Amino acid sequence: MANNEKMSREEAGRKGGEATSKNHDRDFYQEIGQKGGEATSDNHDKEFYQEIGQKGGEATSDSHGKDFYKEKKGGKARNNY
């Protein structure tokens, strides 16, 4: 990119994310995720979570089909940490 060209938002975001990733470990991301979750919880009620859960379930059903839910995925199969 030439010096007189502006960087796109997408490129700036990607570069910023890469720089942050180099400077922080997994614990950092877990901590900020937890803080974000707590802030969201403070600002929204039970209905908010029900609505986004329903939307997510519908999107998953649309993209994977009804048989997706018949497969067993719980417990150790989903725990990759």
N, C-alpha and C positions, 0 to 999 in steps of 0.2 A: 504494500500500500504506500503510495506517495505521501510525503509529509503534508501536502495541502488537502488531502482527502480526509473526510470525516469517517470515523469508525461507526459502523452500524450498531444499534442497540443490542442486537443479537450477538455480534462479535464482542462488544464490550462486556456483556453479561457472561459470555463463555470465558473470556480471559479473567474476569473477576472471580468467577467460580473456580477456575483452575488454580489461581493464586491462593484463594482461601483454602482449597483442598490441600495444597502443599504445606500450608502453615498450621493446619489443625488436624487432630486425630478424630477417631470415632467417638470418643467421649464428648468432644466439643459438640458434634452434631446431635448426639443423644440429649445433651443438656439443653441446647437451644430448641430442639423438638419438644422436649418436655415443657419448657417455658411457654412455647407457642400453644401447646395443647391446654395448659392451665389457663392462659389468657383467653383462649377461645371458649373454654368451659365457663369462665367468669362472665362472658358476654352473651352466651346463648343458652337457651333452655332445652328441655328434653325433646320438644317438637322439632327443633333445628336438626338434632342428630337423627331423629326418626326420618325426617325428609331426605337428608343426604344419604342415609343408609338405604332407603327405598330407591332413590335415583341410582345409586351404585349397583344395587341388586338388579335393577331393570337393565342397566347398561351391560352388566356381566351376562345376564340371560340373553340379551339381544346378540351379543358377540360370540357367546360360547354355546348357546342352546340349553334346553332344559336338562339334558343328560349330564351336563357339567356338574350339577348339584348332586347327582347320584353317586359320584365318585367320593371315596373317603379321602379327606385331605387333612384331618385334624392331627393333633398331637405332634409326635416326633417328625412326621412327614413334612410339616410346615416349619419346624424349628431348625433354622439353619445357623443359629448363632452359637 
